[in-house]
């Protein structure tokens, strides 16, 4: 019986995680293209700023600036959508 309860809890947690990830991706998709690309490279592909700069053919300082702006926008949207995420 405990196994069934544990399995149901795991399934529920997975569903909630998938829904949260979907909502976060939706919010990220609202960013302007360059800012969105930086966020996607940084968090979905785990690239460093230098690698992102090379991929996007921009300066590393520009990557940092896009990230800084995107982070501010995302924090506002996460609060609006009641999404509690750790510091970006």
Helices and strands as residue ranges (DSSP letters): H 2-28, H 33-39, I 40-44, H 49-56, H 60-80
